[in-house]
């Protein structure tokens, strides 16, 4: 009887996925763990590689890319266990006994719906994996790798797939908060996210990433914030973008900013339709929660 599911979303990162699966091999072989992989329309032979080499992985494929939010809806709909652990296709654990420690933490803290892990972003491994950080509640989470109770997921609406990319963490976090589920940072587990974040701005998809990142933030304002909070925060974030990018001559970013503005205004009707606004008191309580811990740097603990 399987009691835990590991899910992996992937798209066109076969070489990184191979590394991830190799690192997860001891879990893939476990009789108590199910592995589900959803491929968002890869064209790099991911399908052939998985179906030929990993017969015990449940593999699903979108013939045409639908975006990460659609993938997450699909992947969680396939889970039949009480707990699910999600890990990106370019990440791996540097901690042993992950499943046991996560289950123990959930069992000891009944109000927790989701835990996320210490995440080291770099092509190279950290020189040390030790930490003095302790587990605690935070506002939202990082989606590189996290574990979740399926009862918590089933208590909230599906992600809005027309977001396409970005925003899923805070969408879940706001709904969890309203449904009395807590999110905790769980540094006992360390993730190696094998990326070079300094090179991301140079990637050809930087403009579309910025556009989707900005609009998802504005979408979330309209979905969840008390009405009186929206204009001030919207104008402030817009001004910051213009000051830091447009006024410094960054044409690529400026185009992305105005595209994000257009997307937001076009989608106002369906944002209002799907809104689940926090009360003023709920909003104050939410804002008082500690910030999300997205990056871990061992040198900061020296």
C-alpha positions as CSV (number, residue, x, y, z in Angstrom):
1,X,0.0,0.0,0.0
2,X,1.6,3.3,-1.1
3,X,1.3,6.1,1.4
4,X,3.2,8.9,-0.2
5,X,3.3,10.3,-3.8
6,X,6.2,12.2,-5.3
7,X,5.3,14.4,-8.3
8,X,7.5,16.0,-10.9
9,X,6.4,18.6,-13.4
10,X,8.7,18.8,-16.4
11,X,9.1,20.6,-19.8
12,X,12.0,20.4,-22.2
13,X,14.7,19.7,-19.5
14,X,15.5,16.1,-20.2
15,X,19.2,16.3,-19.2
16,X,18.4,17.9,-15.9
17,X,15.5,15.5,-15.4
18,X,17.9,12.5,-15.9
19,X,20.0,13.8,-13.0
20,X,16.9,14.4,-10.8
21,X,15.6,10.9,-11.4
22,X,19.0,9.3,-10.8
23,X,19.2,11.2,-7.4
24,X,15.6,10.0,-6.6
25,X,16.3,6.4,-7.6
26,X,16.2,5.1,-4.0
27,X,12.7,6.6,-3.6
28,X,11.5,5.5,-7.1
29,X,12.3,1.9,-6.1
30,X,10.4,2.1,-2.8
31,X,7.2,0.0,-2.7
32,X,5.6,2.6,-0.4
33,X,6.0,5.6,-2.7
34,X,4.3,6.4,-6.0
35,X,6.0,8.6,-8.6
36,X,4.0,10.7,-11.0
37,X,5.5,12.8,-13.8
38,X,3.5,15.2,-15.9
39,X,5.2,16.4,-19.1
40,X,4.0,19.8,-20.4
41,X,4.5,19.1,-24.1
42,X,8.3,18.5,-24.2
43,X,9.9,18.1,-27.6
44,X,13.2,16.8,-26.4
45,X,12.4,13.0,-26.2
46,X,11.3,13.1,-22.6
47,X,8.5,10.7,-23.4
48,X,10.7,8.1,-25.0
49,X,13.3,8.3,-22.2
50,X,10.8,7.9,-19.4
51,X,8.7,5.1,-21.0
52,X,11.8,3.2,-21.9
53,X,13.7,3.5,-18.7
54,X,11.2,4.1,-15.9
55,X,8.3,1.6,-16.2
56,X,7.2,2.2,-12.6
57,X,6.7,6.0,-13.0
58,X,3.2,7.1,-13.9
59,X,3.8,9.3,-16.9
60,X,1.3,11.8,-18.4
61,X,1.9,14.2,-21.2
62,X,0.2,17.3,-22.5
63,X,0.6,17.2,-26.3
64,X,0.5,21.0,-26.3
65,X,2.0,23.0,-23.5
66,X,-0.6,24.4,-21.0
67,X,1.6,26.1,-18.4
68,X,2.7,25.1,-14.9
69,X,-0.6,25.9,-13.2
70,X,-2.5,23.5,-15.5
71,X,0.2,20.9,-14.9
72,X,-0.1,21.3,-11.1
73,X,-3.9,20.9,-11.3
74,X,-3.5,17.8,-13.4
75,X,-0.7,16.3,-11.3
76,X,-2.5,16.8,-8.0
77,X,-5.7,15.3,-9.4
78,X,-3.8,12.1,-10.0
79,X,-2.7,11.7,-6.4
80,X,-4.4,9.0,-4.3
81,X,-2.3,9.2,-1.2
82,X,-2.7,11.3,1.9
83,X,0.5,13.2,1.2
84,X,2.3,14.5,-1.8
85,X,5.8,15.8,-2.4
86,X,6.5,18.0,-5.4
87,X,10.0,18.5,-6.7
88,X,11.2,20.4,-9.8
89,X,12.9,18.6,-12.7
90,X,16.1,20.5,-12.0
91,X,16.4,19.8,-8.3
92,X,17.4,17.1,-5.9
93,X,17.5,16.3,-2.2
94,X,20.7,16.7,-0.2
95,X,19.1,15.3,2.9
96,X,18.4,11.7,3.7
97,X,15.2,10.3,5.2
98,X,13.1,13.1,3.6
99,X,9.8,11.2,3.6
100,X,10.0,10.1,7.2
101,X,10.9,13.5,8.5
102,X,8.1,15.2,6.6
103,X,5.5,12.8,7.7
104,X,6.6,13.1,11.3
105,X,6.4,16.9,11.1
106,X,2.9,16.7,9.6
107,X,1.7,14.2,12.3
108,X,3.0,16.5,15.1
109,X,1.3,19.6,13.6
110,X,-2.2,18.9,12.6
111,X,-3.0,22.5,11.3
112,X,-0.2,22.4,8.8
113,X,-1.3,22.0,5.2
114,X,2.1,22.5,3.5
115,X,5.8,22.5,4.2
116,X,8.6,23.7,2.0
117,X,12.3,23.2,2.3
118,X,15.6,25.0,2.5
119,X,16.7,25.6,-1.1
120,X,20.2,26.2,-2.4
121,X,20.2,27.8,-5.9
122,X,23.4,27.1,-7.7
123,X,25.0,24.9,-10.3
124,X,27.5,23.7,-7.6
125,X,26.6,22.0,-4.3
126,X,26.9,24.0,-1.1
127,X,30.2,23.5,0.8
128,X,28.1,22.8,3.9
129,X,24.6,21.4,4.4
130,X,24.4,22.2,8.1
131,X,22.0,24.9,9.4
132,X,20.9,26.5,12.6
133,X,17.5,27.5,11.2
134,X,14.4,26.2,12.8
135,X,11.0,25.3,11.4
136,X,8.3,28.1,11.6
137,X,5.2,29.4,9.9
138,X,5.5,31.8,6.9
139,X,3.2,33.7,4.6
140,X,3.8,31.7,1.4
141,X,6.3,29.1,0.1
142,X,8.8,28.3,-2.6
143,X,7.6,25.8,-5.2
144,X,11.0,24.2,-6.1
145,X,10.1,21.5,-3.7
146,X,7.3,21.2,-1.1
147,X,5.1,18.6,0.6
148,X,1.4,19.0,1.1
149,X,-1.6,17.3,2.7
150,X,-4.0,16.3,0.1
151,X,-6.9,17.2,2.4
152,X,-5.6,20.8,2.4
153,X,-5.3,20.9,-1.4
154,X,-8.8,19.5,-1.8
155,X,-10.3,22.2,0.4
156,X,-9.4,25.0,-2.0
157,X,-10.3,25.8,-5.7
158,X,-8.0,24.7,-8.5
159,X,-5.3,27.0,-9.7
160,X,-6.5,29.5,-12.4
161,X,-4.8,28.0,-15.4
162,X,-4.9,31.2,-17.5
163,X,-2.2,32.6,-15.2
164,X,0.0,30.2,-17.2
165,X,3.1,30.8,-15.1
166,X,3.9,32.4,-11.7
167,X,1.5,33.1,-8.9
168,X,0.6,29.6,-7.9
169,X,2.4,29.7,-4.5
170,X,0.6,32.8,-3.3
171,X,-2.8,31.7,-4.7
172,X,-2.5,28.5,-2.6
173,X,-1.2,30.5,0.4
174,X,-4.1,32.9,0.4
175,X,-6.7,30.2,0.1
176,X,-4.9,28.1,2.8
177,X,-4.9,31.1,5.1
178,X,-8.6,31.6,4.7
179,X,-9.2,27.9,5.3
180,X,-7.1,27.8,8.5
181,X,-4.2,25.8,7.0
182,X,-0.7,26.8,7.9
183,X,2.4,26.9,5.7
184,X,5.7,26.2,7.4
185,X,9.4,26.5,6.3
186,X,11.0,23.2,7.1
187,X,14.8,23.6,6.9
188,X,15.5,20.1,8.1
189,X,15.3,19.1,4.4
190,X,17.8,20.7,2.0
191,X,17.1,21.0,-1.8
192,X,19.8,21.6,-4.4
193,X,18.1,23.7,-7.1
194,X,20.6,23.3,-10.0
195,X,20.3,26.7,-11.7
196,X,22.4,29.8,-12.3
197,X,20.1,32.7,-11.3
198,X,22.6,35.3,-12.6
199,X,22.2,34.0,-16.1
200,X,18.4,34.0,-16.1
201,X,18.2,37.7,-17.1
202,X,20.2,36.9,-20.2
203,X,17.8,34.1,-21.4
204,X,15.7,34.9,-24.4
205,X,12.5,34.3,-22.4
206,X,13.4,37.1,-19.8
207,X,10.8,39.5,-21.2
208,X,7.9,37.0,-21.1
209,X,9.0,35.9,-17.6
210,X,8.9,39.5,-16.4
211,X,5.6,40.1,-18.0
212,X,4.0,37.0,-16.4
213,X,5.6,37.7,-13.0
214,X,4.3,41.3,-12.9
215,X,0.8,40.5,-14.0
216,X,0.5,37.5,-11.6
217,X,1.3,39.9,-8.7
218,X,-1.4,42.3,-9.9
219,X,-3.9,39.5,-10.5
220,X,-3.4,38.4,-6.9
221,X,-4.1,41.9,-5.6
222,X,-7.5,41.9,-7.4
223,X,-8.3,38.3,-6.3
224,X,-7.4,38.6,-2.6
225,X,-6.7,42.0,-1.3
226,X,-9.2,44.2,0.5
227,X,-10.5,46.7,-2.1
228,X,-9.0,49.8,-0.4
229,X,-5.5,48.2,-0.5
230,X,-5.4,47.6,-4.2
231,X,-4.9,51.1,-5.8
232,X,-2.0,52.1,-3.5
233,X,-0.1,48.8,-3.9
234,X,-0.8,48.6,-7.6
235,X,0.5,52.1,-8.2
236,X,3.5,51.6,-6.0
237,X,4.7,48.4,-7.7
238,X,4.1,50.0,-11.1
239,X,6.2,53.0,-10.1
240,X,9.0,50.8,-8.8
241,X,9.2,49.0,-12.1
242,X,9.2,52.2,-14.1
243,X,11.8,53.8,-11.9
244,X,14.1,50.8,-11.9
245,X,13.7,49.8,-15.5
246,X,12.0,52.3,-17.8
247,X,13.8,55.4,-16.5
248,X,17.1,53.5,-16.8
249,X,16.5,52.8,-20.5
250,X,15.6,49.1,-20.3
251,X,13.4,48.8,-23.3
252,X,12.9,45.1,-23.1
253,X,11.6,45.4,-19.5
254,X,9.5,48.4,-20.4
255,X,7.6,46.5,-23.1
256,X,7.0,43.7,-20.6
257,X,5.7,46.1,-18.0
258,X,3.1,47.6,-20.4
259,X,2.1,44.1,-21.7
260,X,1.5,43.1,-18.1
261,X,-0.7,46.2,-17.6
262,X,-2.7,45.3,-20.6
263,X,-3.1,41.7,-19.5
264,X,-4.3,42.8,-16.1
265,X,-7.0,45.2,-17.3
266,X,-8.2,42.7,-19.9
267,X,-8.6,40.0,-17.2
268,X,-10.3,42.2,-14.5
269,X,-13.8,40.6,-15.2
270,X,-12.7,37.1,-14.5
271,X,-10.4,38.1,-11.7
272,X,-13.5,39.7,-10.0
273,X,-15.5,36.5,-10.7
274,X,-12.9,34.3,-9.0
275,X,-12.0,36.7,-6.1
276,X,-11.9,35.4,-2.6
277,X,-11.0,38.6,-0.8
278,X,-9.5,38.7,2.7
279,X,-11.2,40.8,5.3
280,X,-9.3,43.8,6.6
281,X,-8.5,41.9,9.8
282,X,-7.4,38.8,7.9
283,X,-5.2,40.9,5.6
284,X,-3.5,42.4,8.7
285,X,-2.9,39.0,10.2
286,X,-1.6,37.6,7.0
287,X,0.8,40.5,6.5
288,X,2.2,40.0,10.0
289,X,3.4,36.5,9.2
290,X,7.1,36.0,8.5
291,X,8.3,36.4,4.9
292,X,8.8,33.4,2.7
293,X,12.3,31.9,2.6
294,X,13.1,31.3,-1.0
295,X,16.9,31.1,-0.9
296,X,19.4,29.6,1.5
297,X,23.0,30.7,1.6
298,X,25.3,28.8,4.0
299,X,27.7,31.8,4.2
300,X,24.9,33.7,6.0
301,X,25.0,31.3,8.9
302,X,28.7,31.6,9.5
